[in-house]
Amino acid sequence: MNRRNFALFAAVCLSFSGRAQATETDDRTRVGNIVDAAVRPMMVEGDIPGAAVGVTVGGKEYVFCYGVADKKSGRKVTSDTIFEIGSVSKTFTATLGAYAQVQGVLSPSDPASKYLPALSGTEFDRVRVLDLATFTAGGLPLQFPDEVTTHDQMIAFYRAWKPDQRPGTSRRYSNPSIGLYGHLAAKSMAMPFDELMQKHLLSALGLKHSFITVPNSQIENYAFGYTKENKRIRVAPGLFDAEAYGVKSTAADVLRFVKANIDAGDGESALHRAILQTHIGRFQIGPMAQGLGWEIVRYPTSLDTLLAANSSEMAFTPQKAIPIAPTARPLDDILINKTGSTNGFAAYAAFVPKEKVGVVILANKNFPIPARVNAAYAILRAIGAATSPTKGQRR
């Protein structure tokens, strides 16, 4: 290539690069405007100090940051800010359980006592592993009783527990249920749960800023949560906290996890197959299907249906569970979502695999779930319409 042609080639490349950068900037601005319109009113109404919102659309990932991670110091929320994601952690636990299943060491149809002999001769001879994963064991409570604080007391609690419904017929949302499921998954793989999480999920997916226990090197990035009285707070250790509500993460990492869920159908690794298992509805619970960790509604859906699927009645009262016929793969037209909360933090993740769009909302105040759902639904609809006008018109 002579000097003149090289100069012409370089000019064309620079022009193309400039257009690509401009397009990328335009896309981010367009998505940012959509997120701003949904999130800023939500923050004002909820008196939320800080939030980070992740959006994936068309294979691209964007994170937008708002407010402060610590009101005392004025430290701003950034893409590195670590939030408590509460019960969104259950989707990580469920993925590990599905991974153990794919590896052939954990069967959802087995009695729970098979993997924890200390529960042999109890009701857990009849409660299946699947029942624990889907909150259908028969009435395990939302939390452990206050007096249950040690491992031995926990085993005694499970041994004495009696269901008030036949396993597999009623859903009652429960940390002791999903917590025991995660514990059994770890037992089946002969590995402590925290180590299993780090090695087979967080590291495997490149989630470098996600932790059960935030290391000292990352403490400066760990946000403070705020109570309704605006007091600083962080979650305290508890029985099965890691399995039920203990993951701390950034919006970018949770978004990467969501994107791995969206893209799971394109891969054939054991982890991809495990992720797909979590998307299959196992029981119909009113307006939603209970998957492994995730909760599922048909899509397109109305906002009212999504709000009903995430209502306080679904979280705090027993609901009739209707088994769904087994299937090898999840349905195509679905929206998958999960809320999470600790005393000082709020989280919500939702995605539509077929349309390859998803949103993550993390905040350092536990504000009402309907406000999170409203904001996420508005974002999903708007970015879906922006990238696919035909689909946007049919909703």
C-alpha positions as CSV (number, residue, x, y, z in Angstrom):
1,M,0.0,0.0,0.0
2,N,1.5,3.3,-1.0
3,R,1.5,6.4,1.2
4,R,-1.5,8.0,-0.6
5,N,-3.6,4.9,-0.4
6,F,-2.6,4.3,3.2
7,A,-3.7,7.8,4.1
8,L,-7.0,7.3,2.4
9,F,-7.5,3.9,4.2
10,A,-6.6,5.5,7.5
11,A,-9.1,8.3,6.9
12,V,-11.9,5.8,6.1
13,C,-11.1,3.8,9.2
14,L,-11.2,6.9,11.4
15,S,-14.4,8.0,9.9
16,F,-16.0,4.6,10.5
17,S,-14.6,4.5,14.1
18,G,-16.0,8.0,14.7
19,R,-19.5,6.9,13.4
20,A,-19.4,3.7,15.6
21,Q,-18.4,5.8,18.6
22,A,-21.1,8.3,17.9
23,T,-23.7,5.5,17.5
24,E,-22.6,4.0,20.8
25,T,-22.9,7.4,22.5
26,D,-26.3,7.9,21.0
27,D,-27.4,4.5,22.2
28,R,-26.3,5.1,25.7
29,T,-27.9,8.5,25.7
30,R,-31.2,7.0,24.5
31,V,-31.2,4.3,27.1
32,G,-30.1,6.7,29.8
33,N,-33.0,9.0,29.0
34,I,-35.4,6.1,29.4
35,V,-33.8,5.0,32.7
36,D,-33.8,8.6,34.0
37,A,-37.5,9.0,33.3
38,A,-38.3,5.9,35.3
39,V,-35.8,6.1,38.1
40,R,-35.6,9.7,39.2
41,P,-39.2,10.0,40.2
42,M,-38.9,6.6,42.0
43,M,-35.9,7.9,44.0
44,V,-37.7,11.1,45.0
45,E,-40.9,9.3,46.0
46,G,-39.0,6.6,48.0
47,D,-36.5,9.1,49.6
48,I,-33.7,6.8,48.2
49,P,-30.2,8.0,48.9
50,G,-28.5,6.1,46.1
51,A,-29.2,3.6,43.3
52,A,-27.5,1.9,40.4
53,V,-29.4,0.6,37.4
54,G,-28.2,-1.8,34.8
55,V,-29.8,-2.4,31.4
56,T,-28.9,-4.9,28.7
57,V,-30.4,-4.5,25.3
58,G,-29.2,-5.8,21.9
59,G,-26.2,-7.5,23.6
60,K,-25.0,-4.2,25.1
61,E,-24.7,-3.4,28.8
62,Y,-25.2,-0.1,30.4
63,V,-25.0,1.0,34.0
64,F,-26.4,4.3,35.3
65,C,-25.6,5.7,38.8
66,Y,-27.6,8.0,41.0
67,G,-27.1,9.7,44.4
68,V,-24.8,8.6,47.2
69,A,-23.6,5.3,48.7
70,D,-23.0,6.9,52.1
71,K,-24.9,10.1,53.2
72,K,-22.4,10.7,56.0
73,S,-19.3,11.0,53.7
74,G,-21.2,12.0,50.6
75,R,-19.5,9.2,48.7
76,K,-21.3,8.9,45.3
77,V,-22.7,5.7,43.8
78,T,-20.5,4.5,41.0
79,S,-20.4,1.4,38.9
80,D,-18.1,-0.2,41.6
81,T,-20.6,0.4,44.4
82,I,-21.5,-2.8,46.2
83,F,-25.2,-3.3,47.3
84,E,-26.9,-6.0,49.3
85,I,-29.2,-7.7,46.8
86,G,-31.3,-9.6,49.4
87,S,-33.4,-12.4,48.0
88,V,-32.1,-12.0,44.5
89,S,-29.4,-14.1,46.1
90,K,-31.9,-17.0,45.9
91,T,-31.5,-17.1,42.1
92,F,-27.7,-17.6,42.6
93,T,-28.4,-20.4,45.1
94,A,-30.9,-22.0,42.7
95,T,-28.4,-21.9,39.9
96,L,-25.9,-23.8,42.1
97,G,-28.6,-26.3,42.9
98,A,-29.4,-26.8,39.2
99,Y,-25.6,-27.1,38.6
100,A,-25.4,-29.9,41.1
101,Q,-28.4,-31.5,39.3
102,V,-26.7,-31.2,35.9
103,Q,-23.6,-32.8,37.4
104,G,-25.7,-35.8,38.5
105,V,-25.1,-35.5,42.2
106,L,-28.4,-33.9,43.3
107,S,-31.8,-35.1,42.2
108,P,-34.9,-32.8,42.7
109,S,-37.1,-35.9,43.2
110,D,-35.1,-37.3,46.1
111,P,-36.1,-36.8,49.7
112,A,-34.2,-34.0,51.4
113,S,-33.0,-36.3,54.2
114,K,-31.0,-38.3,51.6
115,Y,-28.4,-35.5,51.5
116,L,-28.6,-34.6,55.2
117,P,-28.8,-37.8,57.4
118,A,-29.5,-35.7,60.5
119,L,-33.0,-35.3,59.1
120,S,-33.7,-39.0,58.6
121,G,-36.8,-40.2,60.3
122,T,-38.5,-36.7,60.0
123,E,-40.9,-35.1,57.7
124,F,-37.9,-34.5,55.4
125,D,-38.2,-38.1,54.4
126,R,-41.2,-37.0,52.4
127,V,-40.2,-33.5,51.4
128,R,-38.4,-33.5,48.1
129,V,-35.4,-31.4,47.2
130,L,-37.6,-29.7,44.6
131,D,-40.1,-28.8,47.3
132,L,-37.4,-26.9,49.2
133,A,-36.3,-25.1,46.0
134,T,-39.8,-24.0,45.2
135,F,-41.1,-23.1,48.7
136,T,-43.6,-26.0,48.5
137,A,-42.4,-28.1,51.4
138,G,-45.7,-27.7,53.2
139,G,-45.4,-24.6,55.4
140,L,-41.8,-23.8,56.4
141,P,-41.9,-20.2,57.8
142,L,-40.5,-17.0,56.2
143,Q,-37.7,-16.9,58.8
144,F,-36.2,-19.1,61.5
145,P,-37.7,-18.4,64.9
146,D,-35.8,-15.8,66.9
147,E,-34.6,-18.4,69.4
148,V,-32.9,-20.5,66.7
149,T,-29.4,-19.1,66.4
150,T,-27.0,-22.0,66.2
151,H,-26.5,-24.9,63.8
152,D,-27.6,-27.5,66.4
153,Q,-30.8,-25.4,67.2
154,M,-31.4,-25.2,63.4
155,I,-31.2,-29.0,63.0
156,A,-33.5,-29.4,66.0
157,F,-36.0,-27.0,64.4
158,Y,-36.1,-29.0,61.2
159,R,-36.4,-32.3,63.1
160,A,-39.4,-31.0,65.1
161,W,-41.1,-29.2,62.2
162,K,-44.5,-30.5,61.0
163,P,-46.1,-29.4,57.7
164,D,-49.6,-27.9,57.7
165,Q,-50.0,-28.8,54.0
166,R,-49.0,-31.8,52.0
167,P,-45.7,-31.2,50.3
168,G,-46.0,-30.0,46.7
169,T,-49.5,-28.5,47.1
170,S,-49.0,-25.1,48.7
171,R,-46.3,-22.4,48.3
172,R,-45.1,-20.4,51.3
173,Y,-42.1,-18.2,50.6
174,S,-39.4,-19.2,53.1
175,N,-35.7,-18.5,53.8
176,P,-35.4,-21.8,55.7
177,S,-36.7,-23.6,52.6
178,I,-34.3,-22.2,50.0
179,G,-31.5,-22.1,52.6
180,L,-31.8,-25.8,53.2
181,Y,-31.9,-26.4,49.4
182,G,-28.6,-24.5,49.0
183,H,-27.1,-26.4,51.9
184,L,-28.1,-29.7,50.4
185,A,-26.6,-28.7,47.0
186,A,-23.3,-27.9,48.7
187,K,-23.4,-31.2,50.6
188,S,-24.0,-33.1,47.4
189,M,-20.9,-31.5,45.9
190,A,-18.9,-32.1,49.0
191,M,-18.0,-28.4,49.3
192,P,-18.9,-25.5,51.7
193,F,-21.6,-23.4,50.2
194,D,-19.5,-20.2,50.1
195,E,-16.7,-22.0,48.3
196,L,-19.1,-23.6,45.9
197,M,-20.6,-20.2,45.1
198,Q,-17.2,-18.5,44.5
199,K,-15.8,-21.3,42.4
200,H,-18.7,-22.6,40.3
201,L,-20.7,-19.4,39.8
202,L,-19.2,-16.1,40.7
203,S,-15.8,-16.8,39.2
204,A,-17.1,-18.9,36.4
205,L,-19.3,-16.0,35.2
206,G,-16.6,-13.3,35.7
207,L,-18.5,-11.7,38.6
208,K,-15.4,-10.1,40.2
209,H,-17.2,-7.7,42.4
210,S,-19.8,-10.1,44.0
211,F,-19.3,-11.6,47.4
212,I,-20.9,-13.4,50.4
213,T,-18.5,-11.6,52.7
214,V,-17.1,-8.3,51.3
215,P,-13.3,-8.4,51.6
216,N,-11.4,-5.6,53.3
217,S,-10.0,-4.5,49.9
218,Q,-13.6,-3.7,48.8
219,I,-15.1,-2.2,52.0
220,E,-14.7,1.3,50.6
221,N,-17.0,0.3,47.8
222,Y,-19.7,-1.2,50.0
223,A,-22.6,1.1,50.3
224,F,-24.4,1.8,53.6
225,G,-28.1,0.9,53.6
226,Y,-30.7,3.2,55.2
227,T,-33.7,2.3,57.3
228,K,-37.1,4.0,57.1
229,E,-35.8,6.3,59.9
230,N,-32.7,7.0,57.6
231,K,-30.3,5.2,60.0
232,R,-27.2,3.6,58.5
233,I,-27.4,-0.2,58.4
234,R,-25.8,-3.3,56.9
235,V,-27.1,-6.8,57.0
236,A,-26.1,-9.0,60.0
237,P,-25.0,-12.6,59.8
238,G,-27.7,-15.3,60.2
239,L,-28.5,-18.9,59.6
240,F,-28.4,-19.7,55.9
241,D,-27.9,-16.0,55.1
242,A,-25.5,-16.8,52.3
243,E,-28.0,-19.2,50.7
244,A,-31.1,-17.0,51.1
245,Y,-30.2,-13.3,51.1
246,G,-26.4,-12.9,51.5
247,V,-24.9,-11.9,48.2
248,K,-23.5,-8.4,47.9
249,S,-22.8,-7.2,44.4
250,T,-22.6,-4.3,41.9
251,A,-25.3,-3.4,39.3
252,A,-22.7,-4.3,36.6
253,D,-22.2,-7.8,38.1
254,V,-25.9,-8.5,38.6
255,L,-26.5,-7.3,35.1
256,R,-23.8,-9.7,33.8
257,F,-25.6,-12.5,35.7
258,V,-28.8,-11.5,34.0
259,K,-27.1,-11.4,30.6
260,A,-25.7,-14.9,31.3
261,N,-29.3,-16.0,31.9
262,I,-30.5,-14.3,28.7
263,D,-27.7,-15.9,26.7
264,A,-27.8,-19.4,28.3
265,G,-29.7,-20.9,25.4
266,D,-26.8,-20.2,23.1
267,G,-24.4,-22.3,25.1
268,E,-24.1,-26.0,26.0
269,S,-21.8,-25.9,29.0
270,A,-22.9,-27.5,32.3
271,L,-23.4,-24.0,33.7
272,H,-25.5,-22.9,30.8
273,R,-27.7,-26.0,31.1
274,A,-28.1,-25.3,34.8
275,I,-29.2,-21.7,34.2
276,L,-31.8,-22.9,31.7
277,Q,-33.2,-25.3,34.4
278,T,-33.9,-22.3,36.7
279,H,-36.1,-20.8,34.0
280,I,-38.6,-23.7,33.9
281,G,-41.8,-23.2,35.8
282,R,-42.4,-26.0,38.3
283,F,-45.6,-24.8,39.9
284,Q,-48.3,-22.4,38.9
285,I,-48.9,-19.9,41.8
286,G,-51.7,-17.6,40.9
287,P,-50.5,-15.2,38.2
288,M,-46.9,-16.5,38.1
289,A,-45.0,-19.8,37.7
290,Q,-42.4,-20.6,40.4
291,G,-39.1,-21.6,38.8
292,L,-35.9,-22.4,40.7
293,G,-35.3,-19.1,42.5
294,W,-36.8,-17.1,39.6
295,E,-40.4,-16.2,39.2
296,I,-42.0,-16.3,35.8
297,V,-44.9,-14.7,33.9
298,R,-46.0,-15.0,30.3
299,Y,-44.9,-12.2,28.1
300,P,-46.2,-9.8,26.9
301,T,-47.8,-9.1,30.2
302,S,-49.7,-6.2,31.8
303,L,-48.3,-4.2,34.6
304,D,-51.2,-5.3,36.8
305,T,-50.2,-8.9,36.3
306,L,-46.6,-8.3,37.1
307,L,-47.6,-6.3,40.2
308,A,-49.9,-9.2,41.3
309,A,-47.1,-11.7,40.8
310,N,-44.9,-9.6,43.1
311,S,-47.5,-8.7,45.7
312,S,-47.2,-8.9,49.5
313,E,-49.8,-11.7,49.4
314,M,-47.5,-13.8,47.3
315,A,-44.6,-13.2,49.8
316,F,-46.4,-13.5,53.1
317,T,-49.4,-15.8,52.7
318,P,-49.7,-19.5,51.6
319,Q,-50.8,-19.9,48.0
320,K,-52.2,-23.0,46.2
321,A,-49.5,-24.7,44.1
322,I,-50.5,-26.5,40.9
323,P,-47.7,-28.7,39.5
324,I,-46.7,-27.8,35.9
325,A,-46.1,-30.7,33.5
326,P,-42.3,-31.3,33.2
327,T,-40.5,-29.9,30.2
328,A,-36.9,-30.0,29.0
329,R,-36.6,-26.3,28.2
330,P,-38.3,-23.0,29.3
331,L,-41.0,-21.4,27.3
332,D,-40.1,-18.8,24.8
333,D,-42.5,-16.0,25.6
334,I,-41.8,-15.3,29.3
335,L,-40.6,-12.5,31.6
336,I,-38.4,-13.8,34.4
337,N,-37.9,-11.7,37.6
338,K,-37.0,-11.6,41.3
339,T,-37.2,-9.0,44.0
340,G,-34.8,-8.8,47.0
341,S,-34.6,-6.8,50.2
342,T,-32.6,-6.4,53.4
343,N,-33.4,-3.9,56.1
344,G,-31.5,-1.2,54.3
345,F,-31.4,-2.3,50.7
346,A,-33.7,-3.1,47.8
347,A,-33.1,-5.0,44.6
348,Y,-35.1,-6.1,41.5
349,A,-34.0,-8.0,38.4
350,A,-36.2,-8.7,35.4
351,F,-35.5,-9.9,31.8
352,V,-37.2,-11.2,28.7
353,P,-34.9,-13.9,27.2
354,K,-36.5,-13.9,23.7
355,E,-36.2,-10.1,23.3
356,K,-32.7,-10.1,25.0
357,V,-33.5,-7.2,27.2
358,G,-33.1,-7.0,31.0
359,V,-32.9,-4.5,33.8
360,V,-31.4,-4.5,37.3
361,I,-32.3,-2.0,40.0
362,L,-30.2,-1.8,43.2
363,A,-30.8,0.8,45.9
364,N,-29.5,1.5,49.4
365,K,-33.0,1.8,50.9
366,N,-35.7,-0.8,51.2
367,F,-38.4,1.0,49.3
368,P,-41.8,-0.6,48.2
369,I,-41.7,-3.4,45.7
370,P,-44.5,-1.9,43.5
371,A,-42.3,1.1,42.8
372,R,-39.4,-1.1,41.7
373,V,-41.7,-3.2,39.4
374,N,-43.3,0.0,37.9
375,A,-39.9,1.4,37.1
376,A,-38.4,-1.8,35.7
377,Y,-41.6,-2.5,33.6
378,A,-41.5,1.0,32.1
379,I,-37.8,0.6,31.2
380,L,-38.3,-2.8,29.7
381,R,-41.2,-1.6,27.6
382,A,-39.4,1.5,26.4
383,I,-36.2,-0.2,25.5
384,G,-38.1,-3.0,23.8
385,A,-40.1,-0.5,21.7
386,A,-37.0,1.5,20.9
387,T,-35.1,-1.5,19.5
388,S,-38.1,-3.3,17.9
389,P,-40.9,-1.0,17.0
390,T,-43.1,-3.8,15.7
391,K,-42.9,-5.7,19.0
392,G,-43.4,-2.5,20.9
393,Q,-46.7,-1.8,19.1
394,R,-48.1,-5.3,19.8
395,R,-47.8,-5.0,23.6
